[in-house]
């Protein structure tokens, strides 16, 4: 079930996010002409100067709060994007809850995998469920990592 990602996926995600948000509204927020932004997002425009820049990517994601283009970029390089929560004011009790959540999520991965393997055949639906659960588990680990980082002290 290998899926090949291309840079076209990143551009398609940018276009989709801009269209959903509204190109006119986005162009105003980015302080560029609507036609310029439209041309940059047009997959059929072959001119070299009408391509989205890294700055465009950052602004589009910032203004729309939609990380789909970054998710597509991460997938292009075999990665996954996770938004980390702000854990700066997370209590010690909440830290313990995060540790317990990680354990529960890891257990759920094993449960999903065991159910899928019960008949020795893994269906696409079973793999999808497994993948979703592993992503939830990774997100739980990343959340715990973000909170644990807030405990770091500088040593002289």
Number of C-alpha atoms within 10 A of each C-alpha: 5 4 7 10 15 13 13 13 18 21 21 17 21 25 22 16 21 23 15 11 16 12 20 17 14 21 19 12 12 16 10 12 13 16 12 15 23 18 18 23 22 16 14 8 13 11 9 8 11 16 18 19 11 9 10 15 16 13 16 25 18 11 14 14 11 17 20 18 23 19 17 24 22 16 19 18 12 10 11 14 15 16 9 14 12 11 17 12 9 13 11 12 9 14 16 12 13 20 16 14 17 21 14 14 20 18 14 17 19 15 14 17 18 13 13 18 13 9 8 9 9 15 11 10 10 16 15 12 16 22 15 13 21 18 16 18 21 17 19 22 19 17 23 23 15 16 23 16 12 13 10 8 7 5 4 3
